[in-house]
Amino acid sequence: MARITGRARVLTAAAVLTAAALGVSACSSSGDTGGGSTTDGAGQTLKLWHYEGADSAMGKAWAEAINVFEKETGAKVEFEEKSFEQIQKTASQVLDTDAAPDVMEFNKGNATAGFLASTGLISDISDAVAQYGWADKLAPSLQTTAKYTDKGVMGGDTWYGVPNYGEFVGVYYNKDAFAAAGLQIPTTYDEFIKVLDAFVAKGITPLAEAGAEYPLGQLWYQLALTKGSRDWVNDYQLYKNPVDWQGAETSYASETLKDYVAKGYIAKDVSSIKAEDAGVSFINGTAPIFVSGSWWYGRFTEQATGFDWTMQAFPGSTLSLGSSGNLWVVPQNAKNKDLAYKFIDITMRPEIQAIIGNNGGLPVAADPKDITDAKSKDLISTFNGILGQDGLSFYPDWPAPGFYDVIVQQLQGLVTGTQDAATTNANLGTAYDEGTADYR
């Protein structure tokens, strides 16, 4: 995700038209899609914060949304550029003052949007969700990150935000490497393992992986998901019931990950490899398979040009890592909440969603016929397939503050052989239980 330095400015129609021209053009809507069609903002200003780069899929789409908003309402948008870190670190102080924006992008999850919701710093927008029909455009797993309990736990009954893009983890395959090896892209887990064995037999380490950062933990969680269910995900992520850390899901994940290293599917020095190194090994054709997120898709499109490739959902699993993107939230102290809701609604329109989709993003409410880029069509089709079976299952480190570092450390111990699967799971369980005590 791009990071932006802070600099306040007002985006006029001319400025946003210039930004939108860099991407796929989208016509302004001829009518509103919801209850805000009569919003009159003449003489008013909407204060907007977000941290997406101007050249990103979301940055391009939201620039056009600003243009549409200004034309339809007569209001002006004051867009204050903020970095991700600025918003994360200062939101709880700024939102409690008159300096709060009317609408802003904020990270989803218990420790972020959930915290703001539990402390009353962002608005309950349930009435606006009903008025504009946003819930009808969002799959259940996308709604989970937008709704919170009074303790700030996602999956509650109250809407505090709206996402308009998504993300997921799947498998990238080098199709040329498969063809050279006489192999087919796997559609089942058994086929996936046979492919891994076939590459190892040819002296190729098939999986690009990184144990010093997030990729290995995400593969571990994906393996658990192959044995899990939506109930297990709810227990793990939403604290519905205690998690059995020696149960079938986590035991299979840890034992299988250790087995992957022993069989040569993953490099033995994986514990010291970072995500960038793993991604580059796929880009340069060294590793034919990479289990990672849709956030690599745009970069691979630009840089992995020496071979044909594809991305698919993890074979043999109905559950995949992923979630909504970040949320539009409306601070409790916002001065122009009705205008904020109008702006959010514009970002959900098919023509704005199409800009996200045609620039490497994952729109949540695009019309498929509006997606013209072939690679983007494939990505969105895969994502929609996961959404269609309510498959998004969030990320392994989400439940507890600091759990990311615990997962990295414990899995490094597992793959280097300094501890077995049962010990790894016990250590993970202890950290999880301590970190989630206040939420349960």
C-alpha positions as CSV (number, residue, x, y, z in Angstrom):
1,M,0.0,0.0,0.0
2,A,1.3,3.4,-0.9
3,R,2.1,5.9,1.8
4,I,1.6,9.6,1.4
5,T,3.1,12.6,3.2
6,G,0.7,15.1,4.8
7,R,-0.2,18.1,2.7
8,A,-3.6,19.8,2.7
9,R,-5.2,20.8,-0.5
10,V,-8.6,21.3,-2.1
11,L,-9.2,19.1,-5.1
12,T,-11.2,20.9,-7.7
13,A,-13.0,19.3,-10.6
14,A,-10.1,20.1,-12.9
15,A,-7.5,18.5,-10.6
16,V,-9.4,15.2,-10.2
17,L,-10.1,15.0,-13.9
18,T,-6.4,15.1,-14.5
19,A,-5.8,12.3,-11.9
20,A,-8.6,10.2,-13.3
21,A,-7.2,10.5,-16.8
22,L,-4.2,8.5,-15.7
23,G,-6.4,5.4,-15.3
24,V,-9.5,3.9,-16.9
25,S,-12.0,6.6,-17.6
26,A,-15.4,6.3,-15.9
27,C,-18.5,8.4,-16.8
28,S,-20.3,10.2,-14.0
29,S,-23.5,8.6,-12.9
30,S,-26.6,10.0,-14.5
31,G,-28.5,9.4,-11.3
32,D,-28.0,8.5,-7.7
33,T,-28.1,4.9,-6.4
34,G,-29.7,5.3,-3.0
35,G,-31.5,7.7,-0.7
36,G,-29.2,10.7,-1.1
37,S,-30.2,11.9,-4.5
38,T,-31.4,15.3,-3.2
39,T,-28.3,16.1,-1.2
40,D,-27.6,19.8,-1.6
41,G,-24.1,20.9,-0.6
42,A,-23.9,24.2,-2.3
43,G,-21.5,26.4,-0.3
44,Q,-20.4,23.6,1.9
45,T,-17.1,21.7,2.1
46,L,-16.5,18.0,2.7
47,K,-13.3,17.3,4.6
48,L,-11.8,14.0,3.4
49,W,-8.7,12.1,4.6
50,H,-7.3,9.0,3.0
51,Y,-3.8,7.5,2.4
52,E,-4.0,5.9,-1.0
53,G,-1.4,7.0,-3.7
54,A,-2.7,8.9,-6.6
55,D,-1.6,6.2,-9.0
56,S,-3.1,3.3,-7.0
57,A,-6.4,1.7,-8.0
58,M,-8.2,3.3,-5.1
59,G,-6.6,6.7,-5.5
60,K,-7.7,6.9,-9.1
61,A,-11.2,5.7,-8.3
62,W,-11.7,8.1,-5.4
63,A,-10.3,11.0,-7.4
64,E,-13.1,10.5,-9.9
65,A,-15.6,10.0,-7.0
66,I,-14.6,13.5,-5.8
67,N,-15.3,14.9,-9.2
68,V,-18.7,13.3,-9.4
69,F,-19.5,14.4,-5.8
70,E,-18.7,18.0,-6.5
71,K,-20.8,18.1,-9.7
72,E,-23.8,16.4,-8.1
73,T,-23.9,18.2,-4.7
74,G,-22.3,21.6,-5.4
75,A,-20.1,21.1,-2.5
76,K,-16.3,21.2,-2.6
77,V,-14.0,18.5,-1.3
78,E,-11.0,19.5,0.9
79,F,-8.8,16.5,0.6
80,E,-6.0,16.4,3.2
81,E,-3.3,13.9,2.3
82,K,-2.2,11.8,5.3
83,S,0.2,8.9,5.6
84,F,-1.1,5.6,7.0
85,E,1.1,6.1,10.0
86,Q,-0.2,9.7,10.6
87,I,-3.8,8.5,10.7
88,Q,-3.0,5.5,12.8
89,K,-1.0,7.4,15.4
90,T,-3.1,10.5,15.7
91,A,-6.7,9.5,15.0
92,S,-7.7,9.0,18.7
93,Q,-6.6,12.5,19.5
94,V,-7.7,14.4,16.4
95,L,-11.1,12.8,16.1
96,D,-12.0,14.1,19.5
97,T,-11.6,17.7,18.4
98,D,-13.2,20.1,15.9
99,A,-10.4,19.3,13.5
100,A,-11.9,15.9,12.7
101,P,-12.6,15.2,9.0
102,D,-16.1,14.4,7.7
103,V,-15.1,11.1,6.2
104,M,-11.8,9.2,6.3
105,E,-10.2,5.9,5.4
106,F,-9.2,3.8,8.4
107,N,-7.8,0.3,8.9
108,K,-10.3,-2.5,9.7
109,G,-10.0,-4.7,12.7
110,N,-10.4,-4.8,16.4
111,A,-7.4,-2.8,17.4
112,T,-8.1,-0.1,14.8
113,A,-11.6,0.7,13.7
114,G,-13.0,-1.4,16.5
115,F,-11.1,0.7,19.1
116,L,-12.5,3.9,17.6
117,A,-16.0,2.4,17.6
118,S,-15.7,1.3,21.3
119,T,-14.5,4.7,22.4
120,G,-17.3,6.6,20.5
121,L,-14.9,8.4,18.1
122,I,-16.6,7.2,15.0
123,S,-20.3,7.2,14.2
124,D,-22.8,4.4,14.1
125,I,-23.8,4.6,10.4
126,S,-26.4,1.8,10.4
127,D,-29.1,4.2,9.3
128,A,-27.1,5.3,6.3
129,V,-26.3,1.7,5.4
130,A,-30.0,1.0,5.3
131,Q,-30.9,4.2,3.5
132,Y,-28.3,3.6,0.7
133,G,-28.6,-0.2,0.6
134,W,-24.8,-0.8,1.0
135,A,-25.3,-4.1,2.9
136,D,-26.8,-5.6,-0.3
137,K,-23.5,-5.0,-2.1
138,L,-21.3,-6.6,0.5
139,A,-20.9,-10.3,1.1
140,P,-21.2,-11.5,4.7
141,S,-17.4,-11.9,5.2
142,L,-16.9,-8.3,3.9
143,Q,-19.6,-7.0,6.3
144,T,-17.8,-8.6,9.3
145,T,-14.9,-6.1,9.3
146,A,-17.4,-3.2,9.0
147,K,-19.6,-4.0,12.0
148,Y,-18.5,-4.1,15.7
149,T,-19.7,-4.8,19.2
150,D,-19.6,-2.3,22.0
151,K,-16.3,-3.8,23.0
152,G,-14.9,-3.1,19.5
153,V,-14.9,-6.7,18.3
154,M,-15.6,-7.1,14.6
155,G,-18.6,-9.1,13.5
156,G,-21.0,-7.2,15.8
157,D,-24.4,-5.8,15.0
158,T,-23.6,-2.1,14.5
159,W,-22.2,-0.6,11.3
160,Y,-19.2,1.7,11.8
161,G,-17.7,1.6,8.4
162,V,-18.1,0.6,4.7
163,P,-15.4,-1.0,2.5
164,N,-15.5,-0.6,-1.2
165,Y,-12.6,-2.9,-2.2
166,G,-11.2,-6.2,-1.0
167,E,-8.2,-8.5,-0.9
168,F,-7.4,-12.2,-0.6
169,V,-4.5,-14.7,-0.5
170,G,-4.3,-17.3,-3.3
171,V,-1.7,-19.1,-5.3
172,Y,0.4,-17.6,-8.1
173,Y,1.5,-20.1,-10.7
174,N,4.2,-19.7,-13.4
175,K,2.3,-21.2,-16.3
176,D,5.4,-21.4,-18.5
177,A,7.3,-23.4,-15.9
178,F,4.4,-25.7,-15.6
179,A,4.3,-26.3,-19.3
180,A,8.0,-26.9,-19.5
181,A,7.7,-29.5,-16.7
182,G,4.7,-31.1,-18.4
183,L,2.4,-30.2,-15.5
184,Q,-1.1,-28.8,-15.2
185,I,-2.3,-26.1,-12.8
186,P,-3.7,-28.0,-9.9
187,T,-7.4,-27.8,-9.0
188,T,-7.3,-30.1,-6.0
189,Y,-5.0,-30.3,-3.0
190,D,-3.9,-33.8,-4.0
191,E,-2.9,-32.4,-7.4
192,F,-1.1,-29.5,-5.7
193,I,1.1,-31.9,-3.7
194,K,1.8,-34.0,-6.8
195,V,3.0,-30.8,-8.6
196,L,5.2,-29.9,-5.6
197,D,6.7,-33.5,-5.7
198,A,7.3,-33.2,-9.5
199,F,9.2,-30.0,-9.2
200,V,11.3,-31.3,-6.4
201,A,12.1,-34.3,-8.5
202,K,13.5,-32.0,-11.2
203,G,15.7,-30.2,-8.6
204,I,13.4,-27.2,-8.3
205,T,12.3,-25.7,-5.0
206,P,8.7,-25.0,-6.0
207,L,7.4,-22.6,-3.3
208,A,8.6,-19.1,-2.9
209,E,8.3,-18.5,0.8
210,A,9.4,-16.1,3.6
211,G,9.7,-17.0,7.2
212,A,11.1,-13.7,8.4
213,E,7.9,-11.9,7.6
214,Y,4.2,-12.6,6.9
215,P,4.1,-15.1,4.0
216,L,5.0,-18.2,6.0
217,G,2.4,-17.4,8.7
218,Q,-0.2,-16.9,6.0
219,L,0.6,-20.3,4.5
220,W,0.3,-21.9,7.9
221,Y,-3.1,-20.3,8.4
222,Q,-4.2,-21.4,4.9
223,L,-3.2,-25.0,5.7
224,A,-5.3,-24.8,8.9
225,L,-8.2,-23.4,6.9
226,T,-8.2,-26.5,4.7
227,K,-9.2,-28.5,7.8
228,G,-11.3,-25.7,9.2
229,S,-14.9,-24.4,8.9
230,R,-16.6,-21.1,9.2
231,D,-17.3,-21.9,12.9
232,W,-13.6,-22.5,13.5
233,V,-12.8,-19.1,11.9
234,N,-15.4,-17.4,14.1
235,D,-13.9,-19.0,17.2
236,Y,-10.4,-18.0,16.1
237,Q,-11.2,-14.5,14.9
238,L,-14.3,-13.5,16.8
239,Y,-13.8,-15.4,20.1
240,K,-17.1,-17.2,19.8
241,N,-15.6,-20.3,21.5
242,P,-12.2,-21.2,22.9
243,V,-9.7,-22.4,20.2
244,D,-8.2,-25.8,20.7
245,W,-4.5,-25.2,19.9
246,Q,-3.8,-28.9,19.7
247,G,-6.9,-29.5,17.6
248,A,-7.1,-30.8,14.0
249,E,-6.7,-27.4,12.3
250,T,-3.6,-26.1,14.0
251,S,-2.0,-29.5,14.4
252,Y,-2.4,-30.2,10.7
253,A,-1.0,-26.7,9.7
254,S,2.1,-26.9,11.9
255,E,2.9,-30.6,11.1
256,T,2.3,-30.0,7.3
257,L,4.4,-26.8,7.2
258,K,7.3,-28.7,8.9
259,D,6.8,-31.5,6.3
260,Y,6.9,-29.0,3.4
261,V,10.4,-28.0,4.5
262,A,11.6,-31.6,5.0
263,K,10.4,-32.6,1.6
264,G,12.0,-29.7,-0.2
265,Y,8.8,-27.8,-1.1
266,I,10.2,-24.8,0.8
267,A,13.9,-23.7,1.0
268,K,15.6,-24.8,4.2
269,D,16.8,-21.3,4.9
270,V,13.2,-20.0,4.8
271,S,13.4,-18.6,8.3
272,S,15.7,-15.8,7.2
273,I,13.9,-14.9,3.9
274,K,11.7,-11.7,3.7
275,A,8.5,-11.2,1.7
276,E,10.3,-9.0,-0.9
277,D,12.8,-11.8,-1.6
278,A,10.0,-14.4,-2.0
279,G,8.1,-12.1,-4.4
280,V,11.2,-11.4,-6.4
281,S,12.0,-15.1,-6.7
282,F,8.6,-15.5,-8.4
283,I,9.1,-12.4,-10.6
284,N,12.4,-13.7,-11.9
285,G,11.2,-17.2,-12.5
286,T,13.3,-18.9,-9.8
287,A,10.2,-20.3,-7.9
288,P,7.2,-21.4,-10.0
289,I,4.6,-21.1,-7.2
290,F,3.9,-18.3,-4.6
291,V,1.2,-18.4,-2.0
292,S,0.5,-14.8,-1.2
293,G,-1.9,-11.9,-1.6
294,S,-3.7,-10.0,-4.3
295,W,-1.6,-6.9,-3.3
296,W,1.2,-8.4,-5.5
297,Y,-1.0,-8.6,-8.5
298,G,-0.4,-5.2,-9.9
299,R,3.4,-5.5,-9.4
300,F,3.5,-8.9,-11.1
301,T,1.5,-7.5,-14.0
302,E,4.2,-4.9,-14.5
303,Q,7.3,-6.9,-13.6
304,A,6.7,-10.6,-14.1
305,T,6.6,-10.2,-17.9
306,G,9.1,-12.9,-18.9
307,F,6.5,-15.7,-18.6
308,D,2.7,-16.3,-18.5
309,W,1.2,-16.6,-15.0
310,T,-2.1,-16.9,-13.2
311,M,-3.5,-16.6,-9.7
312,Q,-6.1,-19.0,-8.3
313,A,-7.7,-19.7,-4.9
314,F,-5.8,-22.2,-2.8
315,P,-6.8,-25.6,-4.2
316,G,-9.1,-27.9,-2.1
317,S,-10.2,-25.2,0.4
318,T,-13.4,-23.4,0.6
319,L,-11.8,-20.9,2.9
320,S,-9.2,-18.3,2.0
321,L,-7.3,-15.6,3.8
322,G,-8.6,-12.2,3.0
323,S,-11.0,-9.5,4.0
324,S,-12.5,-6.3,3.0
325,G,-10.1,-3.5,2.3
326,N,-9.9,-0.5,4.7
327,L,-13.1,1.3,5.7
328,W,-14.7,4.6,5.1
329,V,-15.6,5.8,8.5
330,V,-17.4,9.0,9.7
331,P,-16.0,10.6,12.8
332,Q,-18.6,11.4,15.6
333,N,-17.5,15.0,15.4
334,A,-17.9,15.3,11.6
335,K,-19.7,18.5,10.6
336,N,-21.2,17.2,7.4
337,K,-22.3,13.6,7.9
338,D,-25.0,13.6,5.2
339,L,-22.4,14.7,2.7
340,A,-20.0,12.0,3.9
341,Y,-22.7,9.4,3.3
342,K,-23.3,10.8,-0.2
343,F,-19.6,10.5,-1.0
344,I,-19.3,7.0,0.3
345,D,-22.3,6.0,-1.8
346,I,-20.6,7.4,-4.9
347,T,-17.6,5.2,-4.3
348,M,-19.9,2.2,-4.4
349,R,-21.3,3.0,-7.8
350,P,-20.4,0.6,-10.7
351,E,-18.5,3.2,-12.7
352,I,-16.3,4.1,-9.7
353,Q,-15.9,0.4,-8.8
354,A,-14.8,-0.3,-12.4
355,I,-11.9,2.1,-12.0
356,I,-10.7,0.1,-9.0
357,G,-11.2,-3.2,-11.0
358,N,-9.4,-2.0,-14.2
359,N,-6.4,-0.8,-12.3
360,G,-5.4,-3.9,-10.3
361,G,-7.8,-3.5,-7.4
362,L,-10.6,-5.7,-6.2
363,P,-13.9,-3.9,-6.3
364,V,-16.8,-5.2,-4.1
365,A,-19.7,-3.9,-6.3
366,A,-18.5,-3.7,-9.9
367,D,-20.5,-4.7,-12.9
368,P,-18.5,-7.5,-14.6
369,K,-19.1,-6.0,-18.0
370,D,-17.3,-2.8,-17.0
371,I,-14.0,-4.7,-16.3
372,T,-12.1,-4.6,-19.6
373,D,-8.6,-5.6,-18.5
374,A,-8.1,-9.3,-19.1
375,K,-5.8,-9.9,-16.1
376,S,-8.1,-7.9,-13.9
377,K,-11.1,-10.0,-15.0
378,D,-9.3,-13.2,-13.9
379,L,-8.4,-11.7,-10.5
380,I,-11.9,-10.4,-9.9
381,S,-13.5,-13.7,-11.0
382,T,-11.4,-15.6,-8.5
383,F,-12.2,-13.1,-5.8
384,N,-15.9,-13.3,-6.6
385,G,-15.8,-17.1,-6.4
386,I,-14.4,-16.9,-2.9
387,L,-17.0,-14.4,-1.9
388,G,-19.7,-16.5,-3.4
389,Q,-19.0,-19.3,-0.9
390,D,-18.4,-16.9,2.0
391,G,-14.8,-17.9,2.0
392,L,-12.9,-14.9,3.3
393,S,-11.4,-15.8,6.6
394,F,-9.2,-12.8,7.6
395,Y,-5.6,-13.1,8.7
396,P,-3.8,-15.2,11.4
397,D,-2.4,-12.3,13.4
398,W,-5.7,-10.3,13.7
399,P,-7.1,-11.6,17.0
400,A,-4.5,-10.2,19.4
401,P,-2.2,-7.2,19.5
402,G,1.4,-8.3,18.8
403,F,0.4,-11.7,17.6
404,Y,2.0,-11.1,14.3
405,D,5.5,-11.2,15.8
406,V,4.6,-14.2,17.9
407,I,3.6,-16.2,14.8
408,V,6.8,-15.2,12.9
409,Q,8.9,-16.3,15.8
410,Q,7.2,-19.5,16.6
411,L,7.1,-20.7,12.9
412,Q,10.8,-19.9,12.6
413,G,11.4,-22.3,15.5
414,L,9.2,-24.9,13.8
415,V,10.9,-24.8,10.3
416,T,14.4,-24.6,11.7
417,G,13.7,-27.7,13.8
418,T,14.3,-26.2,17.2
419,Q,10.8,-27.1,18.3
420,D,8.1,-29.5,17.3
421,A,4.6,-28.9,16.1
422,A,3.0,-29.5,19.5
423,T,5.3,-27.0,21.2
424,T,4.8,-24.4,18.5
425,N,1.0,-24.7,18.9
426,A,1.2,-24.5,22.7
427,N,3.3,-21.4,22.5
428,L,0.9,-19.8,20.0
429,G,-2.0,-20.7,22.1
430,T,-0.6,-19.1,25.2
431,A,0.1,-15.8,23.4
432,Y,-3.3,-15.9,21.8
433,D,-5.2,-16.5,25.1
434,E,-3.3,-13.7,26.8
435,G,-3.8,-11.3,23.9
436,T,-7.5,-11.9,23.5
437,A,-8.5,-11.9,27.2
438,D,-9.8,-8.4,27.2
439,Y,-12.0,-9.1,24.1
440,R,-13.7,-12.3,25.3
